Structure formats: structure tokens, C-alpha cells
Amino acid sequence: MATILLAFLFLFIIIYFLIQIHRKKQATANNLPPGSFGWPVLGETLDFLRSQRDGAADKFVRERIERYGSPLVFKTSLRGEHMAVFCGPEGNKFLFGNENKLVASWWPKTVRSLFGKCLNTCRGDEAKWLRKMMLPYVGPDALSNRYAIVMDLVTRVHVQNQWEELGSLFNTFLKGIGSLPIDIPGTRFYRGKRAAFAIKKQLIMLINQRKLEIKQQNASSFEDLLSHLLRSSDENGRFLSEMEIANNILLLLFAGHDTSAVSITLLMKILGEHHDVYKNVLKEQMGILEGKAPGEALKWEDIQKMRYSWNVVCEVLRYNPPVIGAFREALVDFEYAGYTIPKGWKIMWSAAMTHKEEDNFPNATKFDPSRFEGTGPTPFAYVPFGGGPRMCLGKELARVQILVFLHNIVTKFSWDLLIPDEKIEYDPLATPVKGLPIRLHPHKV
């Protein structure tokens, strides 16, 4: 038995080195970017995940830029895929400007499996159709006084009663997104798939209930996104299936809740660390509060007055972007920075890395909201919401959510951080490892 195992090990080593020799020859022949594919199958995935867990999401990219002397692009292998990592504003501009031409949106197997067919995982005309259907309900035109008032009232009730954490199903689902795609009992991915199935099962129950209400013509009061998705078809008359609607609702729940919740958590941490910034935010928010009648809800015009507060939020998202970046797939062979990117290769761009480049943000490790005064950062250097045709659909919705929450917290409380300098890890979103425990101090009336 031992002899057989040694023979297999020896064969594996030979195959591994033959693969490496072939890859080096291929890289030379095809003029691929500099870099390493790492170990068979795993590639450099473990190093990539380790940098996220260490709270240094830009470390993986920065180390390889320095190692290979290639500031614009390098090659690697992540999650079993040959991948080119595009760096800096130049890389972001190239990818965002060539969407559906040279590249198209792509996500790892964990994301595609857990979300299913939805806006995030679709491409081309289908993605355009879905985006067009959803935009009226989450885009700038939807954020009227009615939306701002509803958000404000919900936030007030939430603050008055209790601060609740995410439900256990969503926590499990979230952990599965950033895991390795190992689908066996006990793994994060396996538990994430079960959680996604349970969530979608509940959503489908709500979808069927709404379908029945529409059929009975009792849904005239439901002029919301769910009814819109049920009633709308594409130019060929195709309607979304119940599962496709559930997939897209799950995506919106994730994008509209989890990323905003993470952003608010990071904002609370920064304000707890920078008392001068907190005082300036408080001054602006109290000025807005003083101009309103007691108990009057925030309006759209009030949100527009929160200029300094939004600069603070933008700097928070630069300092620790909630999502490290995103992926694309090469639709054809193309040239970039003097190198060939083969068709089928995956491409990653990193917000975490771009946001820490000294050329774009001098003293990048310093928290400075003034960076966003005037014209703000260099184009394509600040990309927490992505860019181009795939820019985050709910960017404006997130802005209102965060500012409404900020207004209600800052005008009622100051706080101390119970764990100074608490570490941030990406798992998969930027999160304080201990959950950011704080001590609240209500303002004296």
C-alpha cells in the first residue's frame, strides 16, 4: 500500500512540474502578463483568502505588483481559474469601458451557485433588461420624499427598540459566498447552499401569495418591485420564473442590506475613533434637525444638505471598501499594457488596492474626508460601487440609507469603542472581528 502511495505521489510531482514547464512556455509564447499560477487546482487562492482574513485586502495585489515589477497587470490563479489582475484607475477605466465588448461580468462558482440566475450573474441583453426593470424602484428617481420618510420612520423605530443583528440564515448564506466551492457536509459552501435554499423557499411563498393577489385583482395597492417583476416581460414576451424572481430579490436583500449594514458598522467605528470628525458630523446633523418641527421626518431636501457627512461616508468606503472588488471574463483575446489576455481568462479589479495607492490618495492610511471636497479623487480611482454599465444599481439607495441612519444615531448618541483598534477582516465583506461592541451615551436633553 505504501509503495502505491509513493508511486502516486511521485507521479503527481512529475505531472505538476510538467504542467509548470508547459505554462511557462505558454506564457512566453502568448506574451502573458508576469506572475505565477501557484499550486495545481488551488493556485494562489489560499494567499488571497489569507490577506482578506488578515484585514489587508490590498496586500495580495500589492505584494505581486512589487514582486513582478508590473504596476498595471499580473497573472495568477484563483478558485481554479487563470486570472489577470488589473490594477489602478487605468485598469478600472479599461474594464468599465469595455463591458460587453472585450469583457463581461463573471463571478466565482460560490456566488453563481448561491444566488442563481439573477442580475449579478446575467450578461448582455438579459442583464440590461433586468437592470431596466429594477432601476425605477432603487435608482435616484425612486428616492423621493416618500422613500426618505419611510426610511427615516423605520430607522427611528429600530433605534428606539433595539439594534438587531442579521438573521442566522443570512449570516450562513454570507459566509458561503466567500468560501471555497467544496460542496460536502460541514463546509461553509454546503451550509451556505442550504441557507440560500431556505431563504428562497420563503421568498417563493411570498411570490405565490402576491401572484394570487394580482390574479384576484386585490393588488392595486402593491405598486412595488415584486409586483413589477411579476407583471413585466421582455420584448419576446418572456416572464421571469418564480425562482428567477426569488434570486433577484435575494440579490437585492444582500446588496441593499448587508453592504449597507457593513458600511454603517465601519462608519460607527471611524466616528468612534475620530472625535473631531464626529463633532463636525454632529454639528451638520443638528443644524438639519433644528430646521425641522419636533418629530418631523427627514425629506429628500434634508439628505442633500448632508454634504460633509457624505464626504465622511465616502472616506469610510475608501478606507475600508465593504467589497474588495469584482470579476470579469475575457470574451476575446485582447491586448492590455503590452500583454495578451486570452479569451476565457477571468479578470479581477481591486477597489481595496486602488483606494490605497499613494498616487491617487496621498497619505492613504490617514482618514481625511476633505479628499472628497471640490472635484474629488482622480476618475476611476474611487470605485466602491464599481463603474460603467455594471455600476451598483443601488448606489443612491445606499447613500440615503446610510445618511438617514447616521442622522438618527448621531443626533441621539455619542459612543465609545469597547475594543480600540479592532481588526477588520473580509469574510467576505469588511467586518470587525468582534462585532464592534460599543457603549452608547445618550445626549443630554
ChimeraX attribute file (.defattr): number of C-alpha atoms within 10 A of each C-alpha:
attribute: neighborCount
match mode: 1-to-1
recipient: residues
	/A:1	6
	/A:2	7
	/A:3	8
	/A:4	9
	/A:5	10
	/A:6	11
	/A:7	12
	/A:8	12
	/A:9	12
	/A:10	12
	/A:11	11
	/A:12	12
	/A:13	12
	/A:14	12
	/A:15	13
	/A:16	14
	/A:17	12
	/A:18	12
	/A:19	13
	/A:20	17
	/A:21	12
	/A:22	12
	/A:23	14
	/A:24	15
	/A:25	12
	/A:26	12
	/A:27	16
	/A:28	12
	/A:29	9
	/A:30	13
	/A:31	15
	/A:32	21
	/A:33	23
	/A:34	19
	/A:35	20
	/A:36	18
	/A:37	21
	/A:38	16
	/A:39	14
	/A:40	14
	/A:41	13
	/A:42	16
	/A:43	19
	/A:44	19
	/A:45	19
	/A:46	15
	/A:47	15
	/A:48	18
	/A:49	19
	/A:50	16
	/A:51	17
	/A:52	22
	/A:53	19
	/A:54	13
	/A:55	19
	/A:56	17
	/A:57	27
	/A:58	20
	/A:59	18
	/A:60	17
	/A:61	23
	/A:62	16
	/A:63	11
	/A:64	20
	/A:65	19
	/A:66	10
	/A:67	12
	/A:68	15
	/A:69	13
	/A:70	15
	/A:71	16
	/A:72	16
	/A:73	27
	/A:74	22
	/A:75	24
	/A:76	21
	/A:77	24
	/A:78	23
	/A:79	19
	/A:80	17
	/A:81	18
	/A:82	17
	/A:83	24
	/A:84	28
	/A:85	22
	/A:86	23
	/A:87	23
	/A:88	23
	/A:89	23
	/A:90	15
	/A:91	22
	/A:92	24
	/A:93	15
	/A:94	16
	/A:95	25
	/A:96	19
	/A:97	15
	/A:98	13
	/A:99	21
	/A:100	18
	/A:101	12
	/A:102	18
	/A:103	25
	/A:104	21
	/A:105	22
	/A:106	20
	/A:107	17
	/A:108	20
	/A:109	16
	/A:110	22
	/A:111	19
	/A:112	16
	/A:113	18
	/A:114	23
	/A:115	26
	/A:116	21
	/A:117	16
	/A:118	23
	/A:119	23
	/A:120	22
	/A:121	17
	/A:122	17
	/A:123	18
	/A:124	12
	/A:125	11
	/A:126	13
	/A:127	18
	/A:128	14
	/A:129	15
	/A:130	20
	/A:131	16
	/A:132	12
	/A:133	17
	/A:134	19
	/A:135	15
	/A:136	14
	/A:137	18
	/A:138	20
	/A:139	16
	/A:140	15
	/A:141	10
	/A:142	15
	/A:143	18
	/A:144	12
	/A:145	16
	/A:146	13
	/A:147	17
	/A:148	22
	/A:149	18
	/A:150	14
	/A:151	19
	/A:152	23
	/A:153	16
	/A:154	12
	/A:155	20
	/A:156	16
	/A:157	11
	/A:158	13
	/A:159	14
	/A:160	9
	/A:161	9
	/A:162	8
	/A:163	10
	/A:164	8
	/A:165	9
	/A:166	12
	/A:167	8
	/A:168	10
	/A:169	16
	/A:170	19
	/A:171	14
	/A:172	20
	/A:173	25
	/A:174	23
	/A:175	16
	/A:176	27
	/A:177	24
	/A:178	19
	/A:179	21
	/A:180	19
	/A:181	19
	/A:182	12
	/A:183	14
	/A:184	10
	/A:185	9
	/A:186	9
	/A:187	14
	/A:188	22
	/A:189	27
	/A:190	22
	/A:191	19
	/A:192	26
	/A:193	20
	/A:194	17
	/A:195	21
	/A:196	23
	/A:197	16
	/A:198	14
	/A:199	17
	/A:200	21
	/A:201	14
	/A:202	11
	/A:203	19
	/A:204	17
	/A:205	13
	/A:206	14
	/A:207	20
	/A:208	13
	/A:209	12
	/A:210	18
	/A:211	18
	/A:212	13
	/A:213	15
	/A:214	16
	/A:215	10
	/A:216	9
	/A:217	10
	/A:218	11
	/A:219	14
	/A:220	9
	/A:221	8
	/A:222	13
	/A:223	10
	/A:224	10
	/A:225	16
	/A:226	19
	/A:227	18
	/A:228	14
	/A:229	21
	/A:230	18
	/A:231	12
	/A:232	13
	/A:233	15
	/A:234	13
	/A:235	8
	/A:236	6
	/A:237	8
	/A:238	9
	/A:239	15
	/A:240	18
	/A:241	11
	/A:242	17
	/A:243	17
	/A:244	19
	/A:245	21
	/A:246	26
	/A:247	24
	/A:248	23
	/A:249	21
	/A:250	21
	/A:251	18
	/A:252	19
	/A:253	13
	/A:254	17
	/A:255	17
	/A:256	19
	/A:257	15
	/A:258	18
	/A:259	18
	/A:260	19
	/A:261	21
	/A:262	18
	/A:263	25
	/A:264	21
	/A:265	16
	/A:266	24
	/A:267	21
	/A:268	22
	/A:269	23
	/A:270	21
	/A:271	21
	/A:272	19
	/A:273	16
	/A:274	11
	/A:275	13
	/A:276	11
	/A:277	19
	/A:278	18
	/A:279	14
	/A:280	14
	/A:281	24
	/A:282	21
	/A:283	16
	/A:284	17
	/A:285	24
	/A:286	15
	/A:287	13
	/A:288	17
	/A:289	19
	/A:290	9
	/A:291	10
	/A:292	12
	/A:293	8
	/A:294	8
	/A:295	8
	/A:296	12
	/A:297	17
	/A:298	23
	/A:299	19
	/A:300	15
	/A:301	11
	/A:302	18
	/A:303	20
	/A:304	11
	/A:305	14
	/A:306	18
	/A:307	14
	/A:308	19
	/A:309	24
	/A:310	21
	/A:311	19
	/A:312	24
	/A:313	23
	/A:314	21
	/A:315	23
	/A:316	23
	/A:317	23
	/A:318	24
	/A:319	19
	/A:320	26
	/A:321	28
	/A:322	26
	/A:323	22
	/A:324	21
	/A:325	18
	/A:326	15
	/A:327	19
	/A:328	23
	/A:329	22
	/A:330	24
	/A:331	19
	/A:332	14
	/A:333	13
	/A:334	14
	/A:335	13
	/A:336	14
	/A:337	14
	/A:338	11
	/A:339	15
	/A:340	16
	/A:341	24
	/A:342	20
	/A:343	14
	/A:344	16
	/A:345	19
	/A:346	27
	/A:347	26
	/A:348	23
	/A:349	25
	/A:350	26
	/A:351	30
	/A:352	25
	/A:353	22
	/A:354	29
	/A:355	28
	/A:356	22
	/A:357	19
	/A:358	11
	/A:359	13
	/A:360	18
	/A:361	19
	/A:362	11
	/A:363	12
	/A:364	15
	/A:365	12
	/A:366	10
	/A:367	16
	/A:368	17
	/A:369	18
	/A:370	12
	/A:371	16
	/A:372	17
	/A:373	11
	/A:374	7
	/A:375	8
	/A:376	11
	/A:377	14
	/A:378	11
	/A:379	13
	/A:380	21
	/A:381	23
	/A:382	26
	/A:383	22
	/A:384	23
	/A:385	18
	/A:386	21
	/A:387	17
	/A:388	16
	/A:389	15
	/A:390	18
	/A:391	13
	/A:392	16
	/A:393	22
	/A:394	18
	/A:395	18
	/A:396	15
	/A:397	19
	/A:398	21
	/A:399	15
	/A:400	21
	/A:401	20
	/A:402	19
	/A:403	21
	/A:404	24
	/A:405	19
	/A:406	22
	/A:407	23
	/A:408	19
	/A:409	20
	/A:410	21
	/A:411	18
	/A:412	17
	/A:413	14
	/A:414	20
	/A:415	18
	/A:416	16
	/A:417	18
	/A:418	12
	/A:419	14
	/A:420	12
	/A:421	11
	/A:422	16
	/A:423	17
	/A:424	22
	/A:425	20
	/A:426	24
	/A:427	20
	/A:428	18
	/A:429	22
	/A:430	24
	/A:431	23
	/A:432	21
	/A:433	14
	/A:434	10
	/A:435	13
	/A:436	18
	/A:437	14
	/A:438	15
	/A:439	11
	/A:440	13
	/A:441	11
	/A:442	13
	/A:443	10
	/A:444	6
	/A:445	4
